[in-house]
Amino acid sequence: MTWLLRFLTLFLPLLRWPLRAWINTHTTPSDLDEIALEGDKPVCYVLPVGSVMDWLALEAACAERGLPRPYLAANRLPRTNRAVVLALPVGRGRTRSELQRIVSRGLHDRSFDVQLVPVSVFWGRNPVKETSILRILFADSERPGRLRKLLIVLANGRNTLVHFGQPLDYRGFLDEAAAPATLVRKLVRVLRVHFRRQRAATLGPPLSRRSQLINSLLADPDVTRAIAETARREGSTVAAVRVRARDIANEIAADYSNIAIGFMLRVLTWLWHRIYDGIDVRHLPRLRSVSHDRREIIYLPSHRSHMDYLLVSYILYREGLALPQIAAGINLDFWPIGGLLRRCGAFYLRRSFKGDRLYTAVFRAYVEVLIARGQPMKFYPEGGRSRTGRLLPPKTGMLSMTVTSALGEGGAPVAIVPVYIGYDRVMEVNKYFDELRGTRAKKRESMGDLVRGSTKILKRKYGRVFVSFGTPIDLWDYADVHLPGWRDKMADLDAETRPQWLQSFVAGLSERVMEGINATATLNATGLASLILLGSPQKAIAENEMTDTLALLAGLARRCPYSPDATAPEPDGPALLAEAEPLMRLVRLPHAWGDVLTVESRQAVLLTYTRNNVMHLFALPSLVANFFAHFESRSREAMLADAAELYPLLASELFLRWQPEEAPAALDAATDALLDCGLLVPGAQPGQLRRPQAGSPAFAALMSLARIMRESLERYAMTVMLLSHNLEAGEVERGRFERQCQLMAERMAILTGRNSPEFFDARLFRNHLQTLVRVGLLHQKGSRLTIDPALRDLAEHALQLLGSDLRQSLAHLTSLPQLEDGAPGETRAGSG
C-alpha cells in the first residue's frame, strides 16, 4: 500500500467505525463455495488500486461473510492465521516489492503456497457515461483522486458491492523458468486483465444519454431509408415521418436510472420475502465464467408469470452481474409501472409489427445498437406467458433480429443463455384457467388490475422459485456448425429480406434454446407430487402410497437425470409430501387404514400447470413404463424399437434434448435406471423384462410413472388412428383434420371425465402433424396431407399402450360415418 495508507492506520480506530457504519456492503458470489478457499492455506487479497475506502469495504465484507480479516501487508508475508491485502502498483513503487517478496518466497521455498484472491469493489454500480458535473463528482471511477473518492463513498456507500474472484494459481506462475521481476510483471498483467473484465461483467458497457441514443437511431442508414420510403408511399413529408420515427424510438428505448434500480431493489427484496419461501438459483458459476469472457450475453428465459420480468434481473444484480435490457410487451407500458420498468432497463415492443417497415427499421436499429455495444439483453422466446405450464412453440422474430445483428458486420461475440424459471405456485394460474376455459377474455394490463391483484397476492405464500441458467450457446460456434459460410452469407444479406436459409437457421436455433431451457429444469416437491396425484385414479391416493412413490421417483430422477444440468430433490418421501401438501392445498380424508389425499376439482386442474413444468424430466422412463402398463412382460429389444419409433412425437411436444438418432441409447439408459430402482425386473427368459409384483410399492410407482405420458400418448393414438382411417382416401385437408382431432379429444375428455383444457389444445395436434411430416409419414402439398402407408404400423404400436376401454372408444369414434367439425353442413375428410 502507499505511505498514506500506513499513516492512516494510526487513525483507523477513529475512522473505521464511522465509515463502517455508513458503508453497506453486499458480497458476491452469494455462495462463497464458488471461490473454493482452502482453510489451511494463507490468503492474500489483491485490490486493483490502493484505497483506504476499498480496504474498509473489504474488511466489512470479510467480517460479514466469515472470511479471514485483511491486514496491510507491511512487508510481511501472509500466514495461515493472518491474511494480507495489497494493491496493484501504478508505477514502480514499494507495492511492487510486496508482490516481489511473495513471488521470491515461492521460488526459494517450494512448500510455500498462497491464495491470491482478486477483489473488486464497486461504489454505486452506475454504468452511465460521465456526462454531467454531478456524475463526474459522484459516479464511481477506476482511479479517482482522494477527495473525489470520499465524495463517491458519501454518495454511494449504501450501495457497495464487493466481489471476490477465483484465487489465482500461484504455484502455476512459479513453475515457469523466469526471473522474479518477469513473473511479477506477468502476475500484474493477469490481474489487471481480470479486474478490467470483472468491471465490464458487473457494470456492463457505458451507456450514453437517451437523447443521444435516439438521435443515433434516426441517423441509422436503414432507418433513414425507411423514413424516405414511408414518406413517398404515404405521400407525406420526410420531416413528418421523421417525427413519427422519433416517437417510435421514444416508445421503444429504455431509460436507465440508478435511482430507480435502487428503489426496485429494495421493493423486490421486501416482496420476495413476503410472498416466496426462497429463490433457488442454479449454475451461476458457469454464467460468471461466460460473462467474464467478454462475450455479450442474451438471456432467453421461459415465461410463466409477470414475475419473470423482475426475477432474473434481480438475481443478476444481486449476484454482481450486469443488468440486461429486457424486451417487454407494450401492454406493460402503463402508468406508473411502464416508466419504472423502463428506468430499470425495459425496452418495449409491439406484439406484432409485421408490415410496418418504419417500426421494424427503428426496432432493428435499436437491437443492433445494443449488440454493437455489448449490452446484455433478455427476451422471451415463447413470445408470451404459457397458460398451460408447457413451453410454447418459439416465436423467432426477435431472435432473428438478434442473429442478423450479431452475425452481421460489426457484430460482437454473443453467448445465448437459456434460463429455466419454475414456481411452486404461479400466482396467475387461476386467471390462466379461466382464459383456457373461455370464461375470461385476455385483456390489456392496467393500474387498476395491478392494485386489485396485489391485495390478493400479498396475502398468500407461493412457495419457492427455481431459476436455473442453462448451458450457453456460443452463436459464432453454433453458426460454424449449422450455417457453413455464414460470414459471406451475412455480408450479402439485405436487411429487408429473410431468405429460407436464415429462417431455417433461426428455427433450428430456437428449438435448441427451448431444449436448453428444459434441460436445466429443477424437479421440485410440488411438481413431483402433482405428477403422482393427477395420474392416480379419481385424483386420490393413500398417504403411504404417495410417500413411497415420491421417494422412488425422486430416486429415479437422481439415478437417471434428464441432463447434467437438471436437478432433483433428495428421495425423502415424507419430507417431500410435507413441503408440497400446503402449496397443493391437498385435502386429507381420514380413514382407519391411513389417510387418503385428494384435491377439489378446480384445484386438480390448476395443478396441471405445476405438473406440466416438470413432466418432461420423466418423458423417457414414462414412455418405457407405458409398455408395461397393460402387459406383464415385454421383450426389451422389441420394446425399445417401438419406443424409439414413438419418441419423435414426444420430443416435438416437450422439446426433449435428444435427437432421433440418439433416442435408442437414451431409452436404453432409462430402462437400466428402471431396473436399478426396482421399477422393472428381469424376466424369466433372457432379454425379457417384466413389471414388479402387483400391490408392491414399486408396482404403484411404475403405474404412476406410466401415467405421466399417458395423455400425450392418447393424443398421438387419436392422431395416427384418424390418419390410418383415411388411408384409403390417401390424403386429408390439414385444417379440417386438425379440427377433427380436437373434437375427438374433447369427446374423449368428456367420456373419461378429464377436466384439463390442454388435453384438446389444437396447437398440440398441429405439432403432431408437423412432426409426422418431418419424419416422412406425411407429405404436405399446400393445405393437403398425403398419408404414407407405413403410418399404419405406428398406429398399431400406439394403440398397444392404451387400455382396452380407450382402444374401444377410439375404434368406435373412428368408425363413425361422419364426424362434424363444428361447421354446419360440412363433413370430415375421409368420412366417406
Secondary structure as UniProt FT lines:
FT   HELIX           3..8
FT   HELIX           9..11
FT   HELIX           12..22
FT   STRAND          25..28
FT   HELIX           32..35
FT   TURN            39..40
FT   STRAND          43..47
FT   HELIX           52..65
FT   STRAND          70..72
FT   TURN            74..75
FT   TURN            80..81
FT   STRAND          82..87
FT   HELIX           94..108
FT   TURN            110..111
FT   STRAND          115..123
FT   HELIX           133..138
FT   HELIX           146..156
FT   TURN            157..158
FT   STRAND          160..164
FT   HELIX           170..174
FT   HELIX           180..203
FT   HELIX           210..218
FT   HELIX           221..234
FT   HELIX           238..252
FT   HELIX           258..275
FT   STRAND          278..282
FT   HELIX           284..292
FT   TURN            293..294
FT   STRAND          296..301
FT   TURN            306..307
FT   HELIX           308..318
FT   TURN            319..320
FT   STRAND          325..329
FT   HELIX           330..332
FT   TURN            335..336
FT   HELIX           337..343
FT   TURN            344..345
FT   STRAND          346..349
FT   TURN            354..355
FT   HELIX           357..373
FT   STRAND          377..378
FT   TURN            381..382
FT   HELIX           397..407
FT   TURN            409..410
FT   STRAND          414..423
FT   TURN            427..428
FT   HELIX           429..437
FT   HELIX           447..457
FT   TURN            458..459
FT   STRAND          464..469
FT   STRAND          473..474
FT   HELIX           475..482
FT   TURN            484..485
FT   HELIX           486..491
FT   TURN            495..496
FT   HELIX           500..519
FT   HELIX           525..535
FT   HELIX           537..539
FT   STRAND          540..542
FT   HELIX           543..559
FT   TURN            564..565
FT   HELIX           573..584
FT   STRAND          587..589
FT   TURN            592..593
FT   STRAND          596..598
FT   HELIX           601..614
FT   HELIX           615..618
FT   HELIX           619..626
FT   TURN            627..628
FT   STRAND          633..635
FT   HELIX           636..654
FT   HELIX           660..662
FT   HELIX           663..676
FT   TURN            677..678
FT   STRAND          681..682
FT   TURN            686..687
FT   STRAND          688..690
FT   TURN            694..695
FT   HELIX           697..708
FT   HELIX           710..725
FT   TURN            726..729
FT   STRAND          731..733
FT   HELIX           734..752
FT   HELIX           757..760
FT   HELIX           762..774
FT   TURN            775..776
FT   STRAND          778..781
FT   TURN            782..783
FT   STRAND          784..787
FT   TURN            789..790
FT   HELIX           791..800
FT   HELIX           804..814
FT   TURN            824..825
FT   TURN            829..830
//
